[in-house]
Amino acid sequence: MLTGAGAALPATLDQDAAWEGFFARHYAGVRAARRIWDGAGVRTRHAVANPVDEDLSRWSTGARMARYVQEALPLGKQAVAGALDDAGLAPGDVGLFAVATCTGYATPGLDIRLASDLGMPPGLQRLLVGHMGCYAAVPGLAAVGDFVAARSRPAVLLCCELTSLHVQPAERQLDQVVAHALFSDAAAAVVVEPGAGRGRRLAGVVARTDPSTADHMTWDVTDLGFRMGLSPRVPDVLSRYVGDVVAELLDGAGLRVEDVAGWAVHPGGPRILDVVRDELGLTDQQVAASRRVLAEHGNCSSATVLLVLQELADVDGPVVAMAFGPGLTLYAALLLPV
């Protein structure tokens, strides 16, 4: 059962201020840049490194990784502590601590450092879900759910992404404009417990990957941070699979699309949400929580779908969470009320 949730957000960055204060110069001469920026569906987002105040675009990857650890630890601690408090658990109750991230690495990692800082037990089991990208929360949730079912002990999943550390040098490629217009920073955590008489039960997970479209979305480690590659064909690929994925997920529980009370759709961008809405026959209201998270928080990679789930905390009935990322990969989870 999902019994607790918490989140931590760094300083808010106004989308227009980011353009005027940095990216207008960064993309000077790229005629479509401002149109792309304004069409991203983002009004505010969050950044541990505000480009208006500090330009990291020429920082080495090593320097960015050191900054990641510095910034991620307090955010991760706040998100996990909030989730445990929401669930009414102490750190010593946790049997598995899983961390999903694609924006920073260190050894010892966040899982070890945060477990020690929070006071989790020395016999704690840990799992790092690395470099899966925006959909990582769902396989992470499946893994902690399997642990809870098999071991009858609580588990915590933390998604911590600091995309602002990966601002790239000025280039004319439009996919870089899109990435810089969308991505944001956040930490979000959930608690999963065995046999709790409250919360939501993880009832199923479905995945679909089309390796023939692997070049449509990439996240490459370079000497100057991690570089996003993003094709405009991504929504078209998703449109081919999202209906079948959701049908498989719901069929396993004897449900139909009409039975779903809440849709936590990863807001990879406005067109992504349009495709999901149209292919599933949803209304604008049914994807409103996802659009709201995109507008207020941006695309926070793996943490984003957990933020949307928090928006739907009061929904009474089945909830579908879905996210998309490199592969191209679709992941969807069904959460049922107790």
Secondary structure, DSSP 8 states (H G I E B T S, - for coil): -EEEEEEE---EEEHHHHIIIIIHHHTTT-TTHHHHHHTS--SEEE-SS-TTT---TT--HHHHHHHHHHHHHHHHHHHHHHHHHHHT--GGG-SEEEEEESS---SS-HHHHHHHHHT--TT-EEEEEES--TTTHHHHHHHHHHHHHHH---EEEEEEEEGGGG-------HHHHHHHHHB-EEEEEEEE-SS-SSSEEEEEEEEEE-GGGGGGEEEEEETTEEEEEE-TTHHHHHHHHHHHHHHHHHHTTT--GGG--EEEE--S-HHHHHHHHHHHT--TGGGHHHHHHHHHH-B-GGGHHHHHHHHTTT--S-EEEEEEETTTEEEEEEEEE-
